[in-house]
Amino acid sequence: YQRRVHGYINRRKQMKEVPILVLDFGSQYTQLIARKLRESGVYCEIVPYNEKIEDIKKRNPKGIILSGGPASVYAKDSYHPDPAVYALGLPLLGICYGMQLLTQHFGGSVIPATHQEYGKAELKFESDHKIFKDTTCGQIVWMSHGDRVETLPAGFEKIGYSENSPYAAIADEKRNMYAFQFHPEVFH
């Protein structure tokens, strides 16, 4: 037990003090997102999707990840963060449901997909974007969604796609916001 605790403390000291908050919308992969960040040496904390903006500010994050979730953003009882999250000026990464939240919040449209994706998909790059640095066009990614982005919000551009997701990755460089329809934390 002492070895395990001591090992955790040593790893914590080695982590970059770049606190990332993961807003949890109920994804089965939220814990995996946090684990992958920590394995990469990035300190992160998971908080509920409805964390108060004052509490988020107190944590002084350097970036926020909007996790996936089992709901549809257009459902009457869908989960949404405090809208002030989008105005913090912090880098934002939306994953799956998080991508759909970003799209909806900034005026794009999300619709039920005619072909739901659950499993492996080939990710193609629309451009040589910095977020794909050291990755390969045509890589296999994990999709798990029943909805998809139909129309991009103003300021966002398509940077990646798959056979069934015309907007598998999007970016708004000016606002430092990125989103993936796939789950980068899942590797198969």
N, C-alpha and C positions, 0 to 999 in steps of 0.2 A: 504493500500500500504506500509506504513512504517513498519508494522509488517512483511509483506512478505519479504521486503528487509533486515530487521534486522535478520529474521530467516535464510535467505540465508547466511548472513555474519557469523552468529554463526556456521552454518553447515560447512562453508568453513574453519573456524578456527579449527574445530574438524577433518577435513580431514587430512589423512596422507600426508605429503609433499613428495609423491612419484609420480612425474609426469609421467603419462603414455600417450603416443601419440597414437591416433587411426587414422591410415591412411584410409581415406574414398575412397572406390572404387565404390561407388554408391549403396551400400546395403540399402534395406529398413529398416534394423535393426541397422544401425550405431548409431543413436541417442539413441536407447535402450541399446546398449553396454555401451555408456557413462553414461547413467542414472544408470544402474546396478552397474557400478564401483563407481559412486558417492554415491549411496545408501549404498555401502559397506565401505564408508569412504576413497575412493581412488580418489585423484585429477587426472583428465584427461582432455585432449584437443583433439578435432577433427580437423584434418588438411587434405587438399586435398592429394590424392595419389601421386601427382607429386610435393609435397613440396620439395624445394631444400635442399640438404643435409646440406648446411651451416646453413639454418634456423632451421633444425631439431637439429643440434648440439647446436645452441644457446639456444634452449629450455631446454637443459640438461635433456632429459628424462631418466628414469630408466628402461623403457621397451617400446616396440612398439607392437601394435595390428594391424594386416592387416585385414581389414573388409572383409565382403562378397561383392559381386557385381553381376550384371546381365549378365556379359559377360563370354565368355570362354577364358581361358588363351592362347589357341592356335589360336584364331581368329586374323586376320591380324591387326585389330585396337584395340586389347585388351589393357587395362591399366596396366602399370607396374611402380613400384616406382623406384627412383634412385637406381641402383644396390649397391651403397655404403651403403644403409640401412642395407644390409645383413652383412656388414663387420664392423659394429659399435661395435660389441662385447656385445650388449645389449640383454636381454631376448626378444624373439619374439614369439608372438602367432598369428597364422594364423587361421582365421575362414572362412570356406566354400571356397570362391574364394581365400582368403588368404592362405589357405592350399594348394590349387592348384598352387599358385604363388611360395610358398616355394619349393614345389615338383619340379616344372619345373626349377626354378632357380638353384637348386642343382643337377640336372641331372636325376631326376625321370621322369616318364611319366604320363600324364593325357589324358584320352580318354573320348569320349561321353559314358555315362552310357547306358547300354541296358535297364535298368529300372530306369527311373528318380524318384527321391524321393521328394515328396512335402507333408510334414505332419509328423505325429508321427512315430518314430522308436524306437526300443528297443536297447539300447546301452549295449553291453557286454564288459567286460574287458579282455584283453589278459593277463594282468599281474596286480599285486598289485602296481600300479604306484602312486607315491606321488601326482601327479596332480589330482587324483581321491579321495584324502583324504576326508573323511566325506561325500562321495557320495555312492550310491548303484549300484552294478552291476545289470543290467537289468532295469535300470531307463529309462523312456520315454524321448526322446530328440526330437528336431524339426529339420527336414531335409528340405532343399530347394535347390536342385541342379540337373543339367542335365549332369554334367561331374563327373568323379571320378578318383581317383588316381589308376593307373594300376601297376606301379612299384615304389617302394620307392627309394629315392636317398640314396647314400652311407652315412652311419652314422645315419640314421633314423631307428627307430624300430616301429613296430605296437604295440600299447598299448590298442586299442579298435576297435570294429567292430560292424556292424549291419547286418541284413539279406541281405541288398542290397549294403552295403558299406564295403568291406573287410578291408579297411583302414579308419575307422571312426575317429580314433585318432592316431596320430603318435608323436614321440619325438626323439630329438637328444640331449641327456644330455650333451655331450661334448660342443656343441655350444649353449646350453641353448635355444633351439628352440622347440616349440610345435605347433601342429596344430589339429584342429577339423574339420571334414566334417559337423558336426551338428552345430547348433546355441545355445551355452550355455546360452545366454542372453534371449532366449525365453523359457517361462515356460507355459506348458499346463496341 
